[in-house]
Amino acid sequence: MTTTAPVGAGPVPGDALEVRSVHLHDPLVRPLIDELAHEYWSRYRRLLTAEQLRDEMEHYPAEEFAPPDGELLLLLADGAPLAGGAFRRRTEAELGDVARLERAGTRRRDGTPAVRTAELKRIWTHSAHRRRGLARRVLAELERRATARGYRRLYLTTGPRQPEAAGLYLTTGYRPLFDPTVAPAGPLPFEKWLEVTT
């Protein structure tokens, strides 16, 4: 599915951004994966080995980011990827303080989601195009598509050395499932409920 929207005076003046759903193995995804790996390595190399980083980047099979339960999308300008992100169906136990969950009945006793939950992954903006609102646009598009697939809730984690990402989620309505006043030591989990119309 491809939609083109004029940006005008927005993030990339004079260009039109194309929103394109792609497969994880599409060549257009390679810059996203390469830059994410570099970003993670530069921020976490004292905490993660190269093997642990590779395992994180290759942990999920491509099918999890494809319909019917997932999607990977890119924002393109003149065919070049500027930003992207994905979602998959979350079925594993979640991180975060149960007392901070917005709604009762969100999780089962084993920590797995009790409601249809999409997990956001691989949110990325090319380093040459940051601070232009592209990540917000990716988030909004992922939320829209997850809602259309019947997901009621979003879940994600970011790392303790990614304050820009944490700030983005806090300012776009994501609820921290951790105490934001305490210096983080591990992954930072967030949730957001979607308005699903029936």
KEVEX-342267 format. One record per residue: residue number from 1; residue in three letters; x, y, z of N, C-alpha, C in turn. Coordinates in nm, 2 decimals. Example, Ala and Ser with C-alpha at 12.3 -4.5 7.8 and 13.67 -1.06 7.14 Angstrom:
! residues 2
+-----+-----+--------+--------+--------+--------+--------+--------+--------+--------+--------+
:   k :   r :    npx :    npy :    npz :   capx :   capy :   capz :    cpx :    cpy :    cpz :
+-----+-----+--------+--------+--------+--------+--------+--------+--------+--------+--------+
:   1 : ala :   1.32 :  -0.57 :   0.78 :   1.23 :  -0.45 :   0.78 :   1.32 :  -0.33 :   0.78 :
:   2 : ser :   1.28 :  -0.22 :   0.71 :   1.37 :  -0.11 :   0.71 :   1.29 :   0.00 :   0.79 :
+-----+-----+--------+--------+--------+--------+--------+--------+--------+--------+--------+
END
This chain:
! residues 198
+-----+-----+--------+--------+--------+--------+--------+--------+--------+--------+--------+
:   k :   r :    npx :    npy :    npz :   capx :   capy :   capz :    cpx :    cpy :    cpz :
+-----+-----+--------+--------+--------+--------+--------+--------+--------+--------+--------+
:   1 : met :   0.08 :  -0.12 :   0.00 :   0.00 :   0.00 :   0.00 :   0.09 :   0.12 :   0.00 :
:   2 : thr :   0.06 :   0.21 :  -0.09 :   0.14 :   0.33 :  -0.10 :   0.05 :   0.45 :  -0.10 :
:   3 : thr :   0.09 :   0.55 :  -0.02 :   0.02 :   0.68 :  -0.02 :   0.12 :   0.79 :  -0.03 :
:   4 : thr :   0.09 :   0.89 :  -0.11 :   0.18 :   1.00 :  -0.12 :   0.11 :   1.12 :  -0.07 :
:   5 : ala :   0.18 :   1.20 :   0.02 :   0.12 :   1.32 :   0.08 :   0.22 :   1.43 :   0.06 :
:   6 : pro :   0.17 :   1.55 :   0.01 :   0.26 :   1.66 :   0.00 :   0.30 :   1.71 :   0.14 :
:   7 : val :   0.43 :   1.74 :   0.15 :   0.48 :   1.79 :   0.28 :   0.48 :   1.94 :   0.28 :
:   8 : gly :   0.50 :   2.01 :   0.17 :   0.50 :   2.15 :   0.17 :   0.60 :   2.21 :   0.26 :
:   9 : ala :   0.55 :   2.29 :   0.36 :   0.64 :   2.35 :   0.46 :   0.68 :   2.26 :   0.57 :
:  10 : gly :   0.64 :   2.13 :   0.56 :   0.67 :   2.04 :   0.67 :   0.81 :   1.99 :   0.68 :
:  11 : pro :   0.83 :   1.87 :   0.72 :   0.96 :   1.82 :   0.75 :   1.06 :   1.82 :   0.64 :
:  12 : val :   1.02 :   1.80 :   0.52 :   1.11 :   1.79 :   0.40 :   1.06 :   1.89 :   0.30 :
:  13 : pro :   1.08 :   2.02 :   0.31 :   1.02 :   2.11 :   0.22 :   1.04 :   2.08 :   0.07 :
:  14 : gly :   0.94 :   2.10 :   0.00 :   0.95 :   2.08 :  -0.15 :   0.93 :   1.94 :  -0.20 :
:  15 : asp :   0.93 :   1.85 :  -0.11 :   0.92 :   1.70 :  -0.15 :   0.79 :   1.65 :  -0.11 :
:  16 : ala :   0.76 :   1.54 :  -0.17 :   0.64 :   1.46 :  -0.13 :   0.69 :   1.33 :  -0.06 :
:  17 : leu :   0.64 :   1.30 :   0.05 :   0.68 :   1.18 :   0.12 :   0.58 :   1.07 :   0.08 :
:  18 : glu :   0.64 :   0.96 :   0.05 :   0.57 :   0.84 :   0.02 :   0.57 :   0.74 :   0.14 :
:  19 : val :   0.46 :   0.69 :   0.18 :   0.45 :   0.59 :   0.28 :   0.44 :   0.46 :   0.21 :
:  20 : arg :   0.54 :   0.37 :   0.23 :   0.54 :   0.24 :   0.16 :   0.55 :   0.13 :   0.26 :
:  21 : ser :   0.46 :   0.03 :   0.25 :   0.48 :  -0.10 :   0.32 :   0.58 :  -0.18 :   0.25 :
:  22 : val :   0.67 :  -0.24 :   0.32 :   0.78 :  -0.32 :   0.26 :   0.80 :  -0.45 :   0.35 :
:  23 : his :   0.87 :  -0.54 :   0.29 :   0.91 :  -0.66 :   0.36 :   1.04 :  -0.64 :   0.42 :
:  24 : leu :   1.07 :  -0.70 :   0.53 :   1.20 :  -0.68 :   0.60 :   1.32 :  -0.70 :   0.51 :
:  25 : his :   1.31 :  -0.79 :   0.41 :   1.42 :  -0.81 :   0.32 :   1.43 :  -0.72 :   0.19 :
:  26 : asp :   1.34 :  -0.63 :   0.19 :   1.34 :  -0.53 :   0.08 :   1.47 :  -0.45 :   0.08 :
:  27 : pro :   1.54 :  -0.43 :  -0.03 :   1.67 :  -0.35 :  -0.02 :   1.65 :  -0.21 :   0.04 :
:  28 : leu :   1.53 :  -0.15 :   0.03 :   1.51 :  -0.02 :   0.09 :   1.53 :  -0.02 :   0.24 :
:  29 : val :   1.51 :  -0.14 :   0.30 :   1.52 :  -0.15 :   0.45 :   1.66 :  -0.15 :   0.50 :
:  30 : arg :   1.76 :  -0.19 :   0.41 :   1.89 :  -0.20 :   0.45 :   1.95 :  -0.08 :   0.52 :
:  31 : pro :   1.93 :   0.04 :   0.47 :   1.98 :   0.16 :   0.54 :   1.93 :   0.17 :   0.69 :
:  32 : leu :   1.80 :   0.14 :   0.71 :   1.74 :   0.14 :   0.84 :   1.81 :   0.04 :   0.93 :
:  33 : ile :   1.83 :  -0.08 :   0.89 :   1.89 :  -0.18 :   0.97 :   2.04 :  -0.14 :   1.00 :
:  34 : asp :   2.11 :  -0.10 :   0.90 :   2.25 :  -0.07 :   0.91 :   2.27 :   0.05 :   1.01 :
:  35 : glu :   2.18 :   0.15 :   0.99 :   2.20 :   0.27 :   1.08 :   2.15 :   0.24 :   1.22 :
:  36 : leu :   2.05 :   0.16 :   1.24 :   2.00 :   0.12 :   1.37 :   2.12 :   0.04 :   1.44 :
:  37 : ala :   2.18 :  -0.05 :   1.37 :   2.28 :  -0.13 :   1.43 :   2.40 :  -0.04 :   1.47 :
:  38 : his :   2.44 :   0.05 :   1.39 :   2.54 :   0.15 :   1.43 :   2.50 :   0.23 :   1.55 :
:  39 : glu :   2.38 :   0.28 :   1.55 :   2.33 :   0.36 :   1.66 :   2.33 :   0.28 :   1.79 :
:  40 : tyr :   2.28 :   0.16 :   1.79 :   2.28 :   0.07 :   1.91 :   2.43 :   0.05 :   1.95 :
:  41 : trp :   2.51 :   0.02 :   1.86 :   2.65 :  -0.02 :   1.89 :   2.72 :   0.11 :   1.95 :
:  42 : ser :   2.70 :   0.22 :   1.90 :   2.76 :   0.34 :   1.95 :   2.71 :   0.38 :   2.09 :
:  43 : arg :   2.59 :   0.34 :   2.12 :   2.53 :   0.38 :   2.25 :   2.55 :   0.27 :   2.36 :
:  44 : tyr :   2.55 :   0.14 :   2.31 :   2.55 :   0.03 :   2.41 :   2.67 :  -0.07 :   2.40 :
:  45 : arg :   2.78 :  -0.03 :   2.33 :   2.89 :  -0.12 :   2.32 :   2.95 :  -0.16 :   2.45 :
:  46 : arg :   2.94 :  -0.08 :   2.55 :   2.99 :  -0.11 :   2.68 :   2.90 :  -0.21 :   2.76 :
:  47 : leu :   2.78 :  -0.22 :   2.71 :   2.68 :  -0.30 :   2.77 :   2.65 :  -0.43 :   2.70 :
:  48 : leu :   2.66 :  -0.43 :   2.56 :   2.63 :  -0.54 :   2.48 :   2.75 :  -0.58 :   2.40 :
:  49 : thr :   2.77 :  -0.71 :   2.38 :   2.87 :  -0.76 :   2.29 :   2.82 :  -0.75 :   2.14 :
:  50 : ala :   2.91 :  -0.76 :   2.05 :   2.87 :  -0.76 :   1.91 :   2.77 :  -0.87 :   1.88 :
:  51 : glu :   2.79 :  -0.99 :   1.94 :   2.69 :  -1.10 :   1.92 :   2.56 :  -1.07 :   1.98 :
:  52 : gln :   2.55 :  -1.01 :   2.09 :   2.42 :  -0.97 :   2.15 :   2.35 :  -0.87 :   2.07 :
:  53 : leu :   2.42 :  -0.77 :   2.01 :   2.36 :  -0.67 :   1.92 :   2.31 :  -0.74 :   1.80 :
:  54 : arg :   2.38 :  -0.83 :   1.74 :   2.34 :  -0.90 :   1.62 :   2.21 :  -0.98 :   1.65 :
:  55 : asp :   2.21 :  -1.05 :   1.77 :   2.09 :  -1.12 :   1.81 :   1.97 :  -1.03 :   1.82 :
:  56 : glu :   1.99 :  -0.91 :   1.87 :   1.88 :  -0.82 :   1.89 :   1.82 :  -0.78 :   1.75 :
:  57 : met :   1.91 :  -0.75 :   1.66 :   1.87 :  -0.71 :   1.53 :   1.81 :  -0.82 :   1.44 :
:  58 : glu :   1.84 :  -0.94 :   1.47 :   1.79 :  -1.05 :   1.39 :   1.69 :  -1.14 :   1.47 :
:  59 : his :   1.65 :  -1.09 :   1.59 :   1.57 :  -1.17 :   1.68 :   1.43 :  -1.22 :   1.62 :
:  60 : tyr :   1.37 :  -1.13 :   1.55 :   1.23 :  -1.16 :   1.50 :   1.23 :  -1.19 :   1.35 :
:  61 : pro :   1.16 :  -1.30 :   1.32 :   1.16 :  -1.34 :   1.17 :   1.08 :  -1.23 :   1.09 :
:  62 : ala :   1.11 :  -1.22 :   0.97 :   1.05 :  -1.12 :   0.88 :   0.90 :  -1.13 :   0.88 :
:  63 : glu :   0.85 :  -1.25 :   0.89 :   0.70 :  -1.28 :   0.88 :   0.63 :  -1.20 :   0.99 :
:  64 : glu :   0.69 :  -1.18 :   1.11 :   0.63 :  -1.11 :   1.22 :   0.60 :  -0.96 :   1.19 :
:  65 : phe :   0.67 :  -0.91 :   1.09 :   0.65 :  -0.77 :   1.05 :   0.57 :  -0.76 :   0.92 :
:  66 : ala :   0.50 :  -0.86 :   0.89 :   0.42 :  -0.86 :   0.76 :   0.27 :  -0.89 :   0.80 :
:  67 : pro :   0.18 :  -0.85 :   0.71 :   0.04 :  -0.88 :   0.74 :   0.02 :  -1.03 :   0.75 :
:  68 : pro :  -0.08 :  -1.08 :   0.83 :  -0.19 :  -1.00 :   0.88 :  -0.16 :  -0.94 :   1.02 :
:  69 : asp :  -0.06 :  -0.98 :   1.09 :  -0.04 :  -0.93 :   1.23 :   0.06 :  -0.82 :   1.24 :
:  70 : gly :   0.14 :  -0.79 :   1.14 :   0.24 :  -0.69 :   1.15 :   0.26 :  -0.61 :   1.02 :
:  71 : glu :   0.35 :  -0.52 :   1.03 :   0.37 :  -0.43 :   0.91 :   0.50 :  -0.36 :   0.94 :
:  72 : leu :   0.58 :  -0.34 :   0.83 :   0.70 :  -0.26 :   0.83 :   0.67 :  -0.15 :   0.72 :
:  73 : leu :   0.69 :  -0.02 :   0.76 :   0.67 :   0.08 :   0.66 :   0.79 :   0.18 :   0.66 :
:  74 : leu :   0.81 :   0.24 :   0.55 :   0.91 :   0.34 :   0.53 :   0.85 :   0.47 :   0.48 :
:  75 : leu :   0.91 :   0.58 :   0.52 :   0.88 :   0.71 :   0.46 :   0.99 :   0.74 :   0.36 :
:  76 : leu :   0.95 :   0.76 :   0.23 :   1.05 :   0.78 :   0.12 :   1.03 :   0.92 :   0.06 :
:  77 : ala :   1.15 :   0.98 :   0.03 :   1.15 :   1.10 :  -0.05 :   1.23 :   1.07 :  -0.18 :
:  78 : asp :   1.17 :   1.09 :  -0.29 :   1.24 :   1.06 :  -0.42 :   1.29 :   0.92 :  -0.42 :
:  79 : gly :   1.22 :   0.82 :  -0.36 :   1.26 :   0.68 :  -0.35 :   1.36 :   0.65 :  -0.25 :
:  80 : ala :   1.41 :   0.74 :  -0.17 :   1.51 :   0.72 :  -0.07 :   1.45 :   0.71 :   0.07 :
:  81 : pro :   1.48 :   0.61 :   0.15 :   1.42 :   0.60 :   0.29 :   1.47 :   0.71 :   0.38 :
:  82 : leu :   1.38 :   0.78 :   0.44 :   1.41 :   0.88 :   0.54 :   1.38 :   0.84 :   0.68 :
:  83 : ala :   1.28 :   0.76 :   0.70 :   1.24 :   0.71 :   0.83 :   1.16 :   0.58 :   0.81 :
:  84 : gly :   1.14 :   0.51 :   0.92 :   1.06 :   0.39 :   0.92 :   1.03 :   0.34 :   1.05 :
:  85 : gly :   0.95 :   0.23 :   1.05 :   0.92 :   0.16 :   1.18 :   0.83 :   0.04 :   1.15 :
:  86 : ala :   0.80 :  -0.04 :   1.25 :   0.73 :  -0.16 :   1.23 :   0.65 :  -0.19 :   1.35 :
:  87 : phe :   0.55 :  -0.28 :   1.33 :   0.48 :  -0.34 :   1.45 :   0.46 :  -0.49 :   1.42 :
:  88 : arg :   0.45 :  -0.56 :   1.53 :   0.43 :  -0.71 :   1.53 :   0.33 :  -0.74 :   1.64 :
:  89 : arg :   0.27 :  -0.85 :   1.64 :   0.18 :  -0.89 :   1.75 :   0.26 :  -0.94 :   1.87 :
:  90 : arg :   0.23 :  -0.87 :   1.98 :   0.30 :  -0.91 :   2.11 :   0.23 :  -1.02 :   2.17 :
:  91 : thr :   0.30 :  -1.13 :   2.20 :   0.25 :  -1.25 :   2.27 :   0.33 :  -1.29 :   2.39 :
:  92 : glu :   0.45 :  -1.23 :   2.40 :   0.54 :  -1.27 :   2.51 :   0.51 :  -1.18 :   2.63 :
:  93 : ala :   0.56 :  -1.23 :   2.75 :   0.55 :  -1.15 :   2.87 :   0.61 :  -1.01 :   2.85 :
:  94 : glu :   0.55 :  -0.91 :   2.91 :   0.59 :  -0.77 :   2.90 :   0.67 :  -0.73 :   3.02 :
:  95 : leu :   0.76 :  -0.63 :   2.99 :   0.83 :  -0.56 :   3.10 :   0.75 :  -0.45 :   3.16 :
:  96 : gly :   0.79 :  -0.40 :   3.27 :   0.72 :  -0.28 :   3.33 :   0.64 :  -0.32 :   3.45 :
:  97 : asp :   0.62 :  -0.21 :   3.53 :   0.55 :  -0.22 :   3.66 :   0.40 :  -0.24 :   3.63 :
:  98 : val :   0.34 :  -0.35 :   3.68 :   0.20 :  -0.37 :   3.66 :   0.11 :  -0.26 :   3.72 :
:  99 : ala :   0.16 :  -0.20 :   3.83 :   0.08 :  -0.09 :   3.90 :   0.07 :   0.03 :   3.81 :
: 100 : arg :   0.16 :   0.04 :   3.71 :   0.15 :   0.16 :   3.62 :   0.07 :   0.13 :   3.49 :
: 101 : leu :   0.02 :   0.02 :   3.47 :  -0.07 :  -0.01 :   3.36 :  -0.19 :   0.08 :   3.37 :
: 102 : glu :  -0.23 :   0.13 :   3.25 :  -0.35 :   0.22 :   3.25 :  -0.48 :   0.15 :   3.29 :
: 103 : arg :  -0.49 :   0.03 :   3.25 :  -0.62 :  -0.04 :   3.27 :  -0.60 :  -0.18 :   3.33 :
: 104 : ala :  -0.70 :  -0.21 :   3.42 :  -0.70 :  -0.35 :   3.48 :  -0.73 :  -0.45 :   3.37 :
: 105 : gly :  -0.67 :  -0.57 :   3.39 :  -0.70 :  -0.67 :   3.29 :  -0.61 :  -0.67 :   3.17 :
: 106 : thr :  -0.51 :  -0.58 :   3.17 :  -0.42 :  -0.56 :   3.05 :  -0.34 :  -0.69 :   3.03 :
: 107 : arg :  -0.29 :  -0.74 :   3.14 :  -0.20 :  -0.86 :   3.14 :  -0.26 :  -0.98 :   3.21 :
: 108 : arg :  -0.22 :  -1.10 :   3.16 :  -0.25 :  -1.22 :   3.23 :  -0.14 :  -1.24 :   3.35 :
: 109 : arg :  -0.17 :  -1.34 :   3.43 :  -0.07 :  -1.36 :   3.54 :   0.07 :  -1.39 :   3.50 :
: 110 : asp :   0.08 :  -1.45 :   3.38 :   0.22 :  -1.48 :   3.33 :   0.29 :  -1.36 :   3.26 :
: 111 : gly :   0.22 :  -1.24 :   3.26 :   0.28 :  -1.12 :   3.20 :   0.25 :  -1.10 :   3.06 :
: 112 : thr :   0.18 :  -1.20 :   2.99 :   0.15 :  -1.18 :   2.85 :   0.03 :  -1.09 :   2.84 :
: 113 : pro :   0.02 :  -1.02 :   2.72 :  -0.10 :  -0.93 :   2.70 :  -0.23 :  -1.01 :   2.71 :
: 114 : ala :  -0.33 :  -0.95 :   2.77 :  -0.46 :  -1.01 :   2.78 :  -0.56 :  -0.94 :   2.68 :
: 115 : val :  -0.50 :  -0.84 :   2.61 :  -0.58 :  -0.77 :   2.50 :  -0.49 :  -0.78 :   2.38 :
: 116 : arg :  -0.55 :  -0.76 :   2.26 :  -0.48 :  -0.76 :   2.14 :  -0.38 :  -0.64 :   2.13 :
: 117 : thr :  -0.25 :  -0.68 :   2.14 :  -0.15 :  -0.57 :   2.16 :  -0.05 :  -0.58 :   2.04 :
: 118 : ala :  -0.02 :  -0.47 :   1.98 :   0.09 :  -0.46 :   1.88 :   0.21 :  -0.40 :   1.95 :
: 119 : glu :   0.33 :  -0.46 :   1.92 :   0.45 :  -0.41 :   1.97 :   0.52 :  -0.33 :   1.86 :
: 120 : leu :   0.56 :  -0.20 :   1.89 :   0.63 :  -0.12 :   1.79 :   0.78 :  -0.16 :   1.80 :
: 121 : lys :   0.84 :  -0.17 :   1.68 :   0.98 :  -0.20 :   1.68 :   1.05 :  -0.12 :   1.57 :
: 122 : arg :   1.18 :  -0.10 :   1.57 :   1.26 :  -0.05 :   1.47 :   1.22 :   0.09 :   1.42 :
: 123 : ile :   1.18 :   0.17 :   1.52 :   1.15 :   0.31 :   1.48 :   1.28 :   0.38 :   1.45 :
: 124 : trp :   1.29 :   0.44 :   1.34 :   1.42 :   0.49 :   1.29 :   1.40 :   0.62 :   1.20 :
: 125 : thr :   1.49 :   0.71 :   1.22 :   1.50 :   0.83 :   1.13 :   1.64 :   0.84 :   1.08 :
: 126 : his :   1.66 :   0.85 :   0.95 :   1.80 :   0.87 :   0.90 :   1.87 :   0.99 :   0.97 :
: 127 : ser :   1.99 :   0.97 :   1.00 :   2.06 :   1.07 :   1.08 :   2.07 :   1.21 :   1.01 :
: 128 : ala :   2.06 :   1.21 :   0.88 :   2.06 :   1.34 :   0.81 :   1.93 :   1.41 :   0.81 :
: 129 : his :   1.82 :   1.34 :   0.86 :   1.69 :   1.40 :   0.86 :   1.62 :   1.40 :   0.99 :
: 130 : arg :   1.69 :   1.41 :   1.10 :   1.63 :   1.41 :   1.23 :   1.59 :   1.55 :   1.27 :
: 131 : arg :   1.50 :   1.55 :   1.37 :   1.44 :   1.68 :   1.42 :   1.36 :   1.75 :   1.32 :
: 132 : arg :   1.29 :   1.67 :   1.23 :   1.20 :   1.73 :   1.13 :   1.06 :   1.67 :   1.14 :
: 133 : gly :   1.03 :   1.60 :   1.25 :   0.89 :   1.55 :   1.27 :   0.87 :   1.42 :   1.20 :
: 134 : leu :   0.97 :   1.35 :   1.14 :   0.95 :   1.23 :   1.07 :   0.91 :   1.11 :   1.16 :
: 135 : ala :   0.97 :   1.10 :   1.28 :   0.94 :   0.99 :   1.37 :   0.80 :   1.01 :   1.42 :
: 136 : arg :   0.75 :   1.13 :   1.44 :   0.61 :   1.14 :   1.48 :   0.52 :   1.10 :   1.37 :
: 137 : arg :   0.56 :   1.12 :   1.25 :   0.47 :   1.08 :   1.13 :   0.47 :   0.93 :   1.12 :
: 138 : val :   0.59 :   0.87 :   1.14 :   0.59 :   0.72 :   1.14 :   0.51 :   0.66 :   1.25 :
: 139 : leu :   0.52 :   0.72 :   1.37 :   0.43 :   0.67 :   1.49 :   0.29 :   0.68 :   1.45 :
: 140 : ala :   0.25 :   0.80 :   1.40 :   0.10 :   0.82 :   1.37 :   0.06 :   0.72 :   1.27 :
: 141 : glu :   0.14 :   0.69 :   1.17 :   0.10 :   0.59 :   1.06 :   0.09 :   0.45 :   1.12 :
: 142 : leu :   0.19 :   0.42 :   1.20 :   0.19 :   0.28 :   1.26 :   0.06 :   0.27 :   1.35 :
: 143 : glu :   0.03 :   0.37 :   1.43 :  -0.09 :   0.37 :   1.51 :  -0.21 :   0.35 :   1.43 :
: 144 : arg :  -0.22 :   0.42 :   1.32 :  -0.34 :   0.42 :   1.23 :  -0.36 :   0.28 :   1.17 :
: 145 : arg :  -0.25 :   0.22 :   1.13 :  -0.25 :   0.09 :   1.07 :  -0.28 :  -0.02 :   1.17 :
: 146 : ala :  -0.22 :  -0.01 :   1.29 :  -0.25 :  -0.11 :   1.39 :  -0.39 :  -0.10 :   1.44 :
: 147 : thr :  -0.45 :   0.02 :   1.44 :  -0.59 :   0.03 :   1.48 :  -0.68 :  -0.03 :   1.37 :
: 148 : ala :  -0.64 :  -0.01 :   1.24 :  -0.72 :  -0.07 :   1.13 :  -0.71 :  -0.23 :   1.14 :
: 149 : arg :  -0.61 :  -0.28 :   1.20 :  -0.59 :  -0.43 :   1.21 :  -0.66 :  -0.48 :   1.33 :
: 150 : gly :  -0.72 :  -0.39 :   1.41 :  -0.80 :  -0.44 :   1.53 :  -0.72 :  -0.44 :   1.66 :
: 151 : tyr :  -0.60 :  -0.39 :   1.66 :  -0.52 :  -0.39 :   1.78 :  -0.59 :  -0.28 :   1.88 :
: 152 : arg :  -0.59 :  -0.31 :   2.00 :  -0.65 :  -0.22 :   2.10 :  -0.54 :  -0.14 :   2.18 :
: 153 : arg :  -0.42 :  -0.19 :   2.17 :  -0.31 :  -0.14 :   2.26 :  -0.18 :  -0.15 :   2.19 :
: 154 : leu :  -0.09 :  -0.06 :   2.22 :   0.05 :  -0.06 :   2.17 :   0.14 :  -0.08 :   2.29 :
: 155 : tyr :   0.25 :  -0.15 :   2.26 :   0.35 :  -0.17 :   2.36 :   0.49 :  -0.15 :   2.29 :
: 156 : leu :   0.58 :  -0.09 :   2.36 :   0.72 :  -0.08 :   2.31 :   0.82 :  -0.07 :   2.42 :
: 157 : thr :   0.94 :  -0.09 :   2.39 :   1.05 :  -0.06 :   2.48 :   1.16 :   0.01 :   2.41 :
: 158 : thr :   1.23 :   0.10 :   2.48 :   1.34 :   0.17 :   2.42 :   1.45 :   0.15 :   2.53 :
: 159 : gly :   1.57 :   0.19 :   2.49 :   1.69 :   0.17 :   2.58 :   1.71 :   0.29 :   2.67 :
: 160 : pro :   1.78 :   0.27 :   2.78 :   1.81 :   0.37 :   2.88 :   1.91 :   0.48 :   2.82 :
: 161 : arg :   1.98 :   0.45 :   2.71 :   2.07 :   0.55 :   2.65 :   2.01 :   0.61 :   2.52 :
: 162 : gln :   1.88 :   0.61 :   2.52 :   1.81 :   0.67 :   2.40 :   1.70 :   0.77 :   2.45 :
: 163 : pro :   1.75 :   0.88 :   2.52 :   1.66 :   0.98 :   2.58 :   1.57 :   1.04 :   2.47 :
: 164 : glu :   1.62 :   1.06 :   2.35 :   1.54 :   1.12 :   2.25 :   1.41 :   1.03 :   2.22 :
: 165 : ala :   1.43 :   0.90 :   2.21 :   1.32 :   0.81 :   2.19 :   1.22 :   0.82 :   2.30 :
: 166 : ala :   1.27 :   0.81 :   2.42 :   1.18 :   0.82 :   2.54 :   1.11 :   0.95 :   2.54 :
: 167 : gly :   1.17 :   1.06 :   2.51 :   1.10 :   1.19 :   2.50 :   0.99 :   1.19 :   2.40 :
: 168 : leu :   1.02 :   1.13 :   2.28 :   0.92 :   1.12 :   2.17 :   0.80 :   1.05 :   2.22 :
: 169 : tyr :   0.82 :   0.93 :   2.28 :   0.70 :   0.85 :   2.33 :   0.62 :   0.92 :   2.44 :
: 170 : leu :   0.69 :   0.99 :   2.53 :   0.62 :   1.06 :   2.63 :   0.54 :   1.18 :   2.58 :
: 171 : thr :   0.59 :   1.25 :   2.47 :   0.52 :   1.36 :   2.42 :   0.41 :   1.32 :   2.32 :
: 172 : thr :   0.41 :   1.19 :   2.28 :   0.30 :   1.15 :   2.19 :   0.20 :   1.05 :   2.25 :
: 173 : gly :   0.19 :   1.06 :   2.39 :   0.08 :   0.99 :   2.46 :   0.11 :   0.85 :   2.51 :
: 174 : tyr :   0.24 :   0.81 :   2.50 :   0.27 :   0.68 :   2.56 :   0.29 :   0.69 :   2.71 :
: 175 : arg :   0.24 :   0.59 :   2.78 :   0.25 :   0.59 :   2.92 :   0.37 :   0.51 :   2.97 :
: 176 : pro :   0.46 :   0.56 :   3.05 :   0.57 :   0.49 :   3.10 :   0.53 :   0.38 :   3.20 :
: 177 : leu :   0.58 :   0.26 :   3.18 :   0.55 :   0.15 :   3.27 :   0.67 :   0.14 :   3.37 :
: 178 : phe :   0.74 :   0.25 :   3.40 :   0.85 :   0.26 :   3.49 :   0.85 :   0.40 :   3.55 :
: 179 : asp :   0.93 :   0.42 :   3.65 :   0.93 :   0.55 :   3.72 :   1.02 :   0.64 :   3.64 :
: 180 : pro :   0.97 :   0.74 :   3.57 :   1.06 :   0.83 :   3.49 :   1.14 :   0.92 :   3.57 :
: 181 : thr :   1.12 :   0.93 :   3.71 :   1.20 :   1.01 :   3.79 :   1.33 :   0.94 :   3.84 :
: 182 : val :   1.34 :   0.81 :   3.81 :   1.46 :   0.73 :   3.86 :   1.54 :   0.71 :   3.74 :
: 183 : ala :   1.68 :   0.72 :   3.75 :   1.77 :   0.69 :   3.64 :   1.75 :   0.55 :   3.60 :
: 184 : pro :   1.73 :   0.53 :   3.47 :   1.70 :   0.40 :   3.42 :   1.82 :   0.31 :   3.41 :
: 185 : ala :   1.80 :   0.18 :   3.44 :   1.91 :   0.08 :   3.43 :   1.89 :  -0.02 :   3.32 :
: 186 : gly :   1.77 :  -0.04 :   3.28 :   1.74 :  -0.14 :   3.18 :   1.64 :  -0.08 :   3.07 :
: 187 : pro :   1.58 :  -0.17 :   3.00 :   1.48 :  -0.13 :   2.90 :   1.37 :  -0.05 :   2.96 :
: 188 : leu :   1.32 :   0.05 :   2.88 :   1.21 :   0.14 :   2.93 :   1.08 :   0.10 :   2.85 :
: 189 : pro :   0.99 :   0.04 :   2.92 :   0.86 :  -0.01 :   2.85 :   0.76 :   0.10 :   2.86 :
: 190 : phe :   0.68 :   0.11 :   2.75 :   0.57 :   0.21 :   2.74 :   0.45 :   0.14 :   2.68 :
: 191 : glu :   0.33 :   0.19 :   2.71 :   0.21 :   0.15 :   2.65 :   0.12 :   0.26 :   2.60 :
: 192 : lys :   0.03 :   0.23 :   2.51 :  -0.07 :   0.34 :   2.46 :  -0.19 :   0.26 :   2.41 :
: 193 : trp :  -0.31 :   0.31 :   2.46 :  -0.43 :   0.25 :   2.42 :  -0.48 :   0.31 :   2.29 :
: 194 : leu :  -0.53 :   0.24 :   2.20 :  -0.58 :   0.29 :   2.07 :  -0.73 :   0.30 :   2.08 :
: 195 : glu :  -0.78 :   0.40 :   2.01 :  -0.93 :   0.42 :   2.00 :  -0.98 :   0.34 :   1.88 :
: 196 : val :  -1.03 :   0.22 :   1.91 :  -1.08 :   0.13 :   1.80 :  -1.23 :   0.15 :   1.78 :
: 197 : thr :  -1.27 :   0.19 :   1.66 :  -1.41 :   0.20 :   1.64 :  -1.46 :   0.07 :   1.58 :
: 198 : thr :  -1.58 :   0.03 :   1.62 :  -1.64 :  -0.09 :   1.58 :  -1.75 :  -0.07 :   1.48 :
+-----+-----+--------+--------+--------+--------+--------+--------+--------+--------+--------+
END
